[in-house]
């Protein structure tokens, strides 16, 4: 998980730009008449996100605004006026996507952020469809894994890259298992002092985006890639040389990101006496 800088955009400006692109005059008028309602929703979103209580957000009902503006019309502001190329709001879409740290998805840190994810799904919260801090740069895999699931309890909340910073303490760890054909398995260890909001977000985040399996695939491929180097190190310096190299790699990755899969993987390998003393030979 990576932190993403909060976007410097006013919801009012994004709304006006997207509404200006709507072709039907009646729809533009009705949307303009609910602008104040949506601004109130956006302020409530911000306060709940700061308090880590977005799961308490009111699910949008079409009776919420007068005159009537349907869910479809609100979602269309994103789909037809922001996400589509050449549309008025596309500048905002591209700006938000550019906030991805080093161009990578902040949810997994693996793939390029090619799209935007609605933290609060527009299927349930269309009033947040074009709210800037509800739109986070994301890779297609993470966007697909999340789908339209909504959090209805503390336990179901997920990490919000604009509001949450879990990068200063290690919570992602790994183990080397099955010594006949060793594989890397990832797990969470919640730091002491964390409350239920934080610990639940981490657990929900890992499962929602299927990160334990995705990290495992990458780590197991990496152990194959380093096998030759481990053999050479072991031949020249034994288990200590292997362990020293693994620790060096772990420290290098941890310098950049405490909770990368590489940090956890190299830490687990360095701490595995069996692996350092020739267990790498079993990797296939």
N, C-alpha and C positions, 0 to 999 in steps of 0.2 A: 504494500500500500504506500502510495506517495501523496504528499501534501500538494495541493494545487492552489496558487494564489487566487484569492477571491476576485472575481471580475469587477472592473471599474465601469459598470454599466448601470444606468438608471432604468428600472422597469418601465417607467412612463415613456421614455424615448423609444425603447424597443417596441412597446405596444403601439405607439403612434405610427412608427415606420411600417410595421406589419399590417396594421389596419388600412393604411393608405394604399396598400397593394391589392386590397379586396375589390373585386370588380363591381359587385352589386351594391348600389347606393343604400338600399334599405338595410342590408347587413352591416355596412359601415356605420350607419347611424345608430343601430342597436348596440353594436360593439362599443361605440363611443359613449353611449349612455351608461354602460356598466363599468367604465374605466375606474371610477372611484371605488367600486366594490372590489375590483381586482387589486387595486393598490392596497386596500385593507388586508386582503388575503396575503399579499406579498410581505407586508410588515409582520403579519402573524407568523408566516413561514420563517422569517428571519429570527424572530424571538424564540420560536420553538426549536429551531436548529441550534441556536446558541445554548439552549437549555437541554439539548439532546432528547427532545420530546416530540420529534416530528410524527411519531406514530399516533399522537393525539390530534393530528390535523383532521378537520372536518372533510369527509368525502363529499365532493361536489354533487349537488342535485340541481336539475334544470329549473327547479322552482326558486332557486336561491336569488336570482336576479330578475329585476323588472325594468324594462321589458324582457321578454323571454329571449335568451341566447342559449342555444343548444350545446351539448358537449361536442357534437360533431363540428360545429362552427368554431369553437375554441381550439380544438385540436387542429383544425385546418389552418389556423394562424401559424402553427409550427410547421406542419407538413407542406403547405402550399406557399407560405410567405417567408419562411425562414430557412427550412432545410433545402428547398429547391434552388438550384443554381439559377442565377440571373434575377431572382426575386428580390424585392427591396430589403428584406431582413437577412439575406445571405451574408452580408458583411459581419453581422453579429455572430452568426453561426461559425464563420471562419475564424473570427477573433477568439471565441470560446474554445474552439478546437486547438488553437495555437497555444493555449495555456498549459497543455500537457507537458510535464517535465521531461525534457530531452525527447519530446515527441512520443513518449511511451504512455500507454494506458496506466492511469494511477491506481486502478483497482488490482491489476495483476503484475504490472511492471515488466510484462513479457512482450506484448505486441504493440504495434503502432496505433495511436489513437486516431482512427479514421472517421469516427462518428461522435455523436453526443448521446449521453444517457440521461434520461429523466429519473432523478433520484426518487421523486414521487411520481409514479407512472401516470402519464396523461390519460390512460384509460379510466383511471379512478379520480384523478385530480386534474382535469383539463384546465382549470383556472391557473395552474402552474405551468402550462404548456410552453410558454415563452418567457417564464421568469428566469433571468440569467443565472442565479445561484442554484436553480434546480437542474441546470443543464451542465453536465460534467463531461469533458473529453474522455473518450472511451474506445476500446477496441471492439471489433465486431463480435469476438468470442464472448467477452464479458457482457455485452449488450444482449446477446442471445441467451446466455445462461440465466440472466436476471429476469427476462421477459417482463410481464406486467404484475408480478407479485408485489403486494403492498404490505407494509409492516403495520400490524394491529396491536402490538405489545412491545414492551421493552426488549424482550428476548429476540424479537424479529428485526430490530433496527440494524442497519448496516453502517459501515464507515462512510462518512460524508467528507470527501477530500477538500472541500472549501472550509469546513468548520472543524474537522478533527485532525489532530496531530498525534499519531501513535508511533513516531519515528525515533524517539529518543530512548526507548527501552526495548530490549529484545523480548519478543513473545512468540516468534516463530522458531521452532527447533525441529530437529530431524533425528532419526535413528537408522542404523544399519541393521537390517534383519535378513533372515534366511541365508545362512552362510554357505549353503550349497550353490546358490546363485544369488549373491547379495543384491538387495534393492534398498533404496532410500525411501523411508516413510516419514511424512511430515506431521507435526502435531503442534498444538498451542499450549503454552504455559503462561497463565495470566500473572503478570507482576503483582507482588504484594501491594496492597493499598488501593487497588482498582475497585471501583464500585460496580454494581450490576450493569449499569448502562455501558460502561467501557468493555467489560468482559463479554457481555452479550454481543456487542457490535463486532468484536474480533471473531467470535465463533460463527456468527451468522454470515459474516463477510466471507470466511474461508469456504463454508458450505455452499453459499449462494452462487459463487463464481467457480465452484468446483476446483478450487486452487490446490487442494491437497493432491488430487490426481494429476492436475496439469503440472505442478511443480515436480511431482514424482517422475513423470515422463521425462522432463528436462534433466533432472538430476541423474537418472539412470542412464540416459544417453551420455551425460558428461563423464560418468565413471568409466564408460567404454573408451571415451576419447583420451582420458589421461592414463590409461592402463600402461601403455608403453613407457611413459615417463616414470611412473611408479616402479616399473621393473628395473629401469636404469638406475634410479636413486637407491633402490634396495640392494642392487648388485654392488654399488660403490660405497654405500654408507649404512646399509641395514635399515632396521625399522625406525631408528632415530632420524635418519635423513628423510624418510618418507613423511614422518610426522611433522618435521620442521617445515617441509614444503607445504603440507596441507594447512598448517597453522598460518603460514605466510599468506597463502591464498585467502584464507578466512578473514584475516585482518585487513587485507586489501579491500575485499568486498564490504566488510563491515564499516570501513571508513566512509564508504559512499552510501550504504544503506544497511541499517541494523537488521532489517527483516526481509532481506532478499533470500530467495531460495538458495543462492550460491553460498551466502554466509552460513545458513543452517546446514547445508550439505557438507561443506568443508569442515565445519566444526564437528559434525557427527563422525566423519571419516577420521579426523585427527584424534578423536577420543576413543576410537575403536581399536583396541590393541590387536585384535585378530586381523583387521584389515591392514594395519601398518606392518604387521609381521608376515606379510605375504598373502593375505586374504584377497588382495586385488587380483591375484592370478585366477580366481574363480569367476571374475566378471566376464560375461559373454554377451 
